[in-house]
């Protein structure tokens, strides 16, 4: 009987070893993907928006004030925004709107930021 139990025990150990080699091991669960990082050009534009004190007239979220228009509702595209920043209207200049030259490193980031403020959907 001892021989039988020894043989059965050896067979069981061998089967367990073989089955463990072929067992499928699930990989560790993956963490959720990281939140998307903001576009660096937009982030740079936002920094320039505050550094140039644009929020004092346009509001911290570009919502507009009595002193300057709402940027979230602009109908201008990127090229038109760039042109306006390079040559603001006489009224805008008279109330303190700075001129951003075409070769300024601030121009494209500011355009990207203003475009990011635009509301989705039709404009009134």
Secondary structure per residue as TSV (DSSP state, phi and psi in degrees):
chain	resnum	aa	ss	phi	psi
A	1	X	-	360.0	-37.7
A	2	X	H	-60.5	-40.4
A	3	X	H	-62.1	-41.4
A	4	X	H	-64.8	-45.4
A	5	X	H	-65.2	-37.7
A	6	X	H	-65.3	-43.5
A	7	X	H	-65.7	-42.6
A	8	X	H	-63.6	-40.7
A	9	X	H	-64.8	-40.9
A	10	X	H	-65.6	-43.1
A	11	X	H	-62.1	-42.7
A	12	X	H	-63.9	-41.8
A	13	X	H	-64.9	-40.5
A	14	X	H	-65.8	-43.1
A	15	X	H	-64.3	-39.7
A	16	X	H	-64.7	-41.7
A	17	X	H	-63.4	-45.7
A	18	X	H	-64.3	-44.5
A	19	X	H	-66.8	-32.3
A	20	X	H	-68.6	-33.4
A	21	X	H	-67.3	-29.8
A	22	X	H	-101.4	0.4
A	23	X	-	-69.6	141.1
A	24	X	-	-85.0	125.4
A	25	X	-	-104.7	119.8
A	26	X	-	-72.8	134.6
A	27	X	-	-66.5	160.4
A	28	X	-	-59.4	142.3
A	29	X	-	-59.1	139.6
A	30	X	-	-82.1	143.8
A	31	X	-	-69.9	163.2
A	32	X	-	-59.6	146.8
A	33	X	-	-62.9	149.3
A	34	X	-	-65.3	153.3
A	35	X	-	-62.6	143.3
A	36	X	-	-61.4	138.8
A	37	X	-	-82.3	144.5
A	38	X	-	-63.4	151.1
A	39	X	-	-57.3	126.7
A	40	X	H	-62.0	-32.1
A	41	X	H	-66.9	-40.7
A	42	X	H	-66.5	-42.8
A	43	X	H	-61.6	-40.2
A	44	X	H	-65.8	-40.8
A	45	X	H	-63.0	-39.8
A	46	X	H	-63.0	-41.5
A	47	X	H	-62.7	-40.8
A	48	X	H	-69.6	-34.0
A	49	X	H	-58.1	-45.5
A	50	X	H	-77.2	-36.2
A	51	X	H	-64.7	-35.5
A	52	X	T	-85.5	1.6
A	53	X	T	63.1	29.4
A	54	X	T	-61.9	-31.7
A	55	X	H	-64.5	-22.2
A	56	X	H	-63.2	-31.4
A	57	X	H	-106.5	-37.6
A	58	X	H	-91.7	-6.9
A	59	X	-	87.5	153.6
A	60	X	T	-64.2	-23.1
A	61	X	T	-112.6	15.9
A	62	X	S	72.7	16.8
A	63	X	-	-75.9	-8.3
A	64	X	-	86.8	158.9
A	65	X	-	-142.3	-173.5
A	66	X	S	-66.2	-20.4
A	67	X	S	-92.4	-20.9
A	68	X	S	-153.8	155.5
A	69	X	-	-71.7	162.0
A	70	X	-	-70.6	118.8
A	71	X	S	-82.8	-18.8
A	72	X	T	-72.8	-18.7
A	73	X	T	-108.4	13.6
A	74	X	-	-62.0	144.1
A	75	X	-	-98.6	-1.3
A	76	X	-	-74.8	145.1
A	77	X	-	-92.1	-178.2
A	78	X	H	-59.2	-43.3
A	79	X	H	-64.7	-39.8
A	80	X	H	-68.9	-37.4
A	81	X	H	-64.3	-44.2
A	82	X	H	-59.7	-43.8
A	83	X	H	-63.2	-41.1
A	84	X	H	-64.8	-40.4
A	85	X	H	-65.2	-33.0
A	86	X	H	-76.8	-30.4
A	87	X	S	-143.9	80.5
A	88	X	-	-63.5	157.0
A	89	X	-	-62.2	162.4
A	90	X	H	-59.1	-40.6
A	91	X	H	-64.0	-45.9
A	92	X	H	-60.3	-42.8
A	93	X	H	-63.7	-37.9
A	94	X	H	-67.9	-22.3
A	95	X	T	-101.5	10.2
A	96	X	T	108.1	4.7
A	97	X	-	-66.3	123.5
A	98	X	-	-77.4	160.8
A	99	X	-	-96.9	130.2
A	100	X	-	-109.5	114.7
A	101	X	-	-69.1	156.9
A	102	X	T	-60.2	-29.5
A	103	X	T	-94.9	6.6
A	104	X	-	-71.5	136.5
A	105	X	T	-67.9	-9.8
A	106	X	H	-83.9	-20.9
A	107	X	H	-60.2	-59.4
A	108	X	H	-64.5	-40.8
A	109	X	H	-61.2	-40.2
A	110	X	H	-64.8	-41.5
A	111	X	H	-60.9	-46.3
A	112	X	H	-60.4	-41.3
A	113	X	H	-66.6	-46.2
A	114	X	H	-61.8	-41.5
A	115	X	H	-62.6	-33.7
A	116	X	H	-70.1	-18.7
A	117	X	H	-82.3	-19.3
A	118	X	-	-59.1	135.3
A	119	X	-	-72.1	147.2
A	120	X	S	-78.2	152.3
A	121	X	S	97.5	175.8
A	122	X	-	-67.8	146.7
A	123	X	-	-93.1	145.6
A	124	X	-	-67.9	360.0
